[in-house]
Amino acid sequence: MLQVLANGVALGAVYALVAAGFVLVYRATRVFNLAQGAFMAPAAYVTSALVIDHGLPFGLAVLGALALMAMIGAATHLLLLRPLIGSPITSSIMVTLGLLIVIESVVEIQWGGNSYALPTPWPLEPIVLPGGVRTTNFAVATVVVAVVVIFALVAFFRFTRTGTRMRAAAADPLLASISGINLTLCFAAAWAVGGVLAGIAGISFASVTLVSPSLITLGIRALPAVLLGGLDSLAGALLGGMVLGVAESWAVDAFGAEIADVTVFAILLLALTFRPNGLLGRARAARL
């Protein structure tokens, strides 16, 4: 059971990073980005290509891939979503769905269905934890990165001037604009950071497994994590990711890999039915 828990926590850390991107974009722009998880695959593929085909050091390749994800994220807001300001929210959601399909198609066209090992400068080494639990140095690093990044984002929103401005822009864009806050910059920055978070998740997971189109499917499976934790809660993204990862790991161990998708989306249905605001999400008051 401890081994299942360890495997689930490692997987949950990847889900948590993707879910944090969902939350960040939603908190800043009130747009639910269905394409968030799809950014995992191009980040991993670009990192692999920069290392293998162009001979860049792994660190520079990662920085290059994450910079590309940031630019794609910012361009998504500036080119696709900014023109929709004032339109029904369903229009924005459909745009992100279209973006998901485009990313999936581009990955398929550029790299086909091929899988690649991501060459890292350090070897994958086993680690034995107390209780005889086996994991790897990469899995531990992924968990640490997820926790540090999410709590850094929490501190950023709560204690920095820029984070306060981004929250103000999301809460009341008109008042924020009158107060001198640059809405375009705030929103584009949120989308850029969201792309980076998904990129980190993709590179981290590919370092342990392979760079493959299945990263897009994995990213989509992170959707229940954000809804379980709460759309407006970064801490909820971490909690939801961990719960989802452990539940999926237990189900796969008990019933086989075929049950993975059923498990995560069953959790999504249960969350929407019994806790629609998420475990740590806040209910919004509405005037009737």
N, C-alpha and C positions, 0 to 999 in steps of 0.2 A: 504493500500500500504506500509506503514511503517513496518507493521508486516511481510509482504512478504520480504521486504528488510532485516530486522533483521534475519529472518530464512535463507535467502540466504547468508548473510555474515558468519553466523555460519557454514553452509555447505561449503562455499567457503574456509574457513580457513583450513578445512580438505583436500580439493582438493589442496590447496596451499602447504601444507606440503608434500604431495605426489609429486606434480609437482616440488618442490624444490629438491627432491631426483633425479628426472629425470635430471634436469638441472645440478646438481652437478656431477653426473656420466658422463653426456655428455661433460661438460666443461673439466673434468679431463682426460677422456679416449677416447672421440669421439665415444662412443658406446651408442646406444639408447636402454635402458633397458626396454623391454616390461613387464618384471616381477616385476617392481618396486612397483606397486600398490598391487601385491599379498602378499607382506610382511606384509600388514596390518593385515590379518587374523591370521597367526601364532603368531604374537606378542600379540594380544588380547587373544587368546586361552591359550597361555603359561602363561600369567599373571593371568588369571582366574584359571588355574590349580594349580599354585603355591600358590595362596591364599586359594582356596577351599580345594584342596586335600592335600596340604603340610603345610598349616597353616602359611605361611610366611606373614609378614606385607606387606601391599599394596605397600609401597615404595620400599622395597627390591624385591618384585615380579616384579615391573615395571623395576627396574634396571637389574634384571636377564633376563627378556624378551628382553630388548633392547640390552643387551650384546650378547644374542643369535643371534639377528638380525644382529648385527655388525659382528659376526663371520661368519654367513651365507653369508653376503655381501662380506667380504674379501675372503672367500673360493670360491665364485663364480668367482671372478677374477683370483685367483691363480690356481684353478683347471680346470676351464672351458674355460676362455677367454684368459689367458696368452698364452696357447699353440697355439692360433689362430692368434697371432701377425704376421702380414705380409699377412694374408689371406684376401679375399674380405670382406668388411664390412657386406655383407649379411649373411656371416657365423656367425658372432657374434650376429646379430639380431635373427637368427633362434635359436641359443643357448638360448638366453633369452626367446624366445617364448616357447621352450621346458621346461625351468625352470619354467615358469608360469604354464604350465600343470602339472609338477611334484608337485609344491607346492599345487595346487588345489587338486590333487589326495591324497597327504599326509594328508591334512586337512580333506578330506572326509573319509579316512581310519581311522585316529586317533580319530576324534570326530564325524564322521557321519554328519547328517544334523541337529544335536542338536544345540539349542541356549541356552545361559547362561546369567544370569545377572552378570555383573562384580561388585563384592563387593568392594566398595570404603570406605575409612575411614570417609568421610564426606557425608552428605545427598544431594540429588538433590533438590535444592531450587529454586523457581520461583523468578525472578527479574522483576520489572516493570520499564521500561525506560521512559524518557520524551515522551509525546505523547500517553501514554497508551500502548506502545509496550511491549509485554511480551516475556521474554526469561528465561534462567536459568543460574545459576552460572557456570555450566560446559561449556555452550556455550560461555560465556564471556571469561572464562579461555582459551578455545581452540583458540579463536581469538587472545588473547594476546600472547599466546605461539607461534602461527604461525608468527605473526608480529615480535616478538623478535628474534625467531630462524632465520628467513630469513634475517633480517637486520644484525644479528650477522655473518651469512655466507658471506654476501656482504662485511662486514668489514674485515672478515678473508681473503678473496681472495685479497682484495685491499691493506691491510695495514700490513699483516704479512708475514714473510719470507717464511713460509711453504706454504701459499696460493699462493705467487708469484711463488714458485717452481712448484706447481701443475699446474698453468696456463702455465708456460714455458714448462712443460712436455707434456701438451696437444697440445700446439702450434707447437712445433718442437721437437719430442721425441729424434731424433738423436743428435741434438745440446745440448739438456738438458742433455742427458747421457754423452756426452763428457765433459760437464761442471761439472760433478760430482753429478748430481741429481739422486737419487735412484728411477728409474721409477716404479719398482715393488712396493715399499713402497707407493709412491704417489697414484698409481692407486688402490692398495688394500685399502688404507685409504679412498679414495673417495667412493668406493663401500660399505665400512663399514658404513660410515656416511649416505649414501643413505638408507641403511637398517634401520638405527636408525630413520631417518626421517619418513619413512613409518610406522615403529613401533609406533612412537609417535602419528601419525595420527590414526592408528587403535585403540590404547588404548583410545585416546580421544573420538573418535566417539562411541566406544563400551560403554564408561562410561555413555553416554547419552541415548543410545539405548540398544542393546544386542550384545553379542558376537555370531556371526553366520557366516556361509559361505558367506552370502551376502556381507561381507566386501571385498571379492575378487572382486566381481562385482563393488562395489563402487570404489575400487582402479583402476580398468580398466577405469572407467568413468572419472578419473582424467587425462587421456591421452589428451583429447582436451584442458585442462587447460594449459598444458605446451606448446602445439603447438600454442595456442592462444596468450600466453604471450611472447613466444620466447624461443627456445631451449637453448640459451646461456645466458639467463637473469634471475637471481634470483628474481629481482624486478618484472620481467614479470611473474614469477611463481605466485607471490602473486596477481598481477593484474588479470592474467588469471583465477586463482582459484576463486577470488571474482566475476568476471564477470560471470563465468560459474555457480557458486552457486546461484547468484541472478536470472539469466535467468532460471535455472531449477526450483527454488522456485516459480517464477512467473508462469511458464508454468504449474506446478503441481497445483497451486492454481486456475488457470483459466480453465484447461482442465482435471485434474485428474492425479493420480500417473502413469497411463499407458504411459503418454507422456514423462516421465523423460528421458528415453534412447534416444528417438527420438530427444529431444531437445539438449542434449549434443553432439550427433554425427552430428546433423545438423550444430551446431556451429563449429564442427571440419571441416566439408566440406567447410563451408563459409570461415573459417580462411585459409585453404589450398588454396582456390581458389583466394581470394582477398588480403590476407596478409600472404604469405607463410613463411616469416621470423618472423612472430609474431608481436604483438603490440610494444614490446620493443626489439625485436631481431635485430641483425645487419646483413645486407646483406654481403655475402662474394664475393669478387672479383674473377673472374675466367679468365684465359688467354685463348683466342680463337685462 
